[in-house]
Amino acid sequence: MVFTGRMSRGCESCRKLHTKCDEKRPSCSRCLRTNRQCTGYRDTSEFIFRHIVPNSSKKNVRSGSTGGAVFHINIDLGKSHDHFEKERCNLPRSPGRTLLPSKEDQRLCFFYQTIMENLVDSDHTRYLHGQLPTLFSRSRSGSALHLATQAISYATWKRSCSHDCGVDLAVAKRYAQALAALGEAVRDPVESRSDETLYAVLLLSGYETITFNSEALSAWGTHVDGAAALVKNRGGKNFSTPFACMMFLFVRRSAIQSHLQTSIPVDPMFEECSEFLSPYENIEDRLLSKTMRIPKLQARANILLSPASWELEEDLITELLQSADDLDHDLANWALRTPTQWSYSTITRIGNLETSFKHSAVYVPDQIHRYPDLYVARIWNLYRVSRLIIQSMILRISCLSATTTIDFQDRIDTINKSMVSQICASVPFLLGYDCSELKHGTDPPPTSLWPQCLMNKPRESNNTGKFSLIWPMYVASSVESAPEVQRDWLREQLSWIAGTGELHAQVLRNCTSQTLAGRPETFRFDCV
């Protein structure tokens, strides 16, 4: 038989006889008729993510020169979706002689490679994403994982290719199918505990972040709650393999982010497994193991501050203040003990604002931070937001105590101003600017937004950290003790990000953080 570029999905028996297999389940008609044991069907998806190495390409060219015309296409997964479309149009239309990926395969490749390129090795997400080809290849067509992967692939393609109107229906269709398949999987006692089902939920939470809209504000939080429920149901299986441990850490991170925004205590199961997870934890996980205590303290503070609790003894107030202060010290120690490779450098701007600008509405950070990568910058901003939340909680509780002093208030204000200034210092790097160039940058005119107003432009790349700035800037701009000019600059930056199409920023730019008041936010989202 001549290989025409379309692999047979048939069972092994039919493939050996070169006959068409109807792929009926559980056995094909031919195997039933001949009373053979059907070995099942292979899934071509295992070839979707495969890179083609140059040596094999040359080998195919050599073999083609001696035995008929064979076209071999080396698909570069790093190329854009526009390249894929042009390649389809420019290749010779010779039926049965071309190896062209289907549109669905193009979208899968584009999603996979785009995500991999934007992740660093130290981020657990890269490891988890690297396992997707294996999981996808062994999952059956129509499974929750299969459909969730297709849904997020189509959504990623749509986000980067806004002119492809035909993809809208496919995105909605795949997502609806994935939800239906997931519903069946979680009702099955075996499927509900499988790695594939949990991974499908994680993919769908990512889908919600990509396709966020104001009509489905609760979608991401719902998937995070679902992932936490699945983890609880899995029990000891969460720690049976390194992959399972990494998924558990990912779910824990999402749950902590979610509960920071609702001031509801995190499920105790995330605190009771440190002995299993310590070999897999990185610097972010060790930070999260401390920040997960914040929602519980917030909930206790809200109870103390409720009218029914105003007659409580001073000892309870003092105990809670001490717990919050201890956690703040733990976070400060985390920062002091951070290894060099996870740290950042500080650049002090040489240029000073002209006298005529000093009292204007313009704000320019005195210092700028440069980080090893975007992932490290995000971790540091999570640390800063965590300390801001703790200071707001201490401030709220201290109003009930008769022993608090002016020095106590000054300490809170000092920490707040430091954390807000550090968040401001991270903005240029996360927006993609070359920090060394900004060091000598000219001063902006009054009322302009720095650094966007400068001649220096950020790198041309989709891989910037502007999305990860939304939550830190939203919280920092709500800190009342921070200078008003600084808070205004943060709000303007949030509005600028909203203008680039980030829908989360569009919803939050005119809002005040409820987390600092101990109240739940309007919606939960993947904030770092």
Secondary structure by P-SEA (a helix, b strand, c coil): cccccccccccaaaaaacccccccccccaaaaaacccccbbbbccccccccccaaaaaaaaaaaacccbbbbbbccccccaaaaaaaaaaccccccccccccaaaaaaaaaaaaaaaacccccaaaaaaaaaaaaaaacccccaaaaaaaaaaaaaaaaaccccccaaaaaaaaaaaaaaaaaaaaacccccccaaaaaaaaaaaaaaaaaccccccaaaaaaaaaaaaaaaaacccccccaaaaaaaaaaaaaaaaaaaacccccccccccccccccccccaaaaaaaaacaaaaaaaaaaaaaccccccccaaaaaaaaaaaaaaaaaaaaaaaacccccbbbbbccccccccccccccbbbbcbbbbcccaaaaaaaaaaaaaaaaaaaaaaaaacccccccaaaaaaaaaaaaaaaaaaaaaccccccccccccccccccccccccccccccccccccccccccaaaaaaaaaacccccaaaaaaaaaaaaaaaaaccaaaaaccccccccccccccccccccc
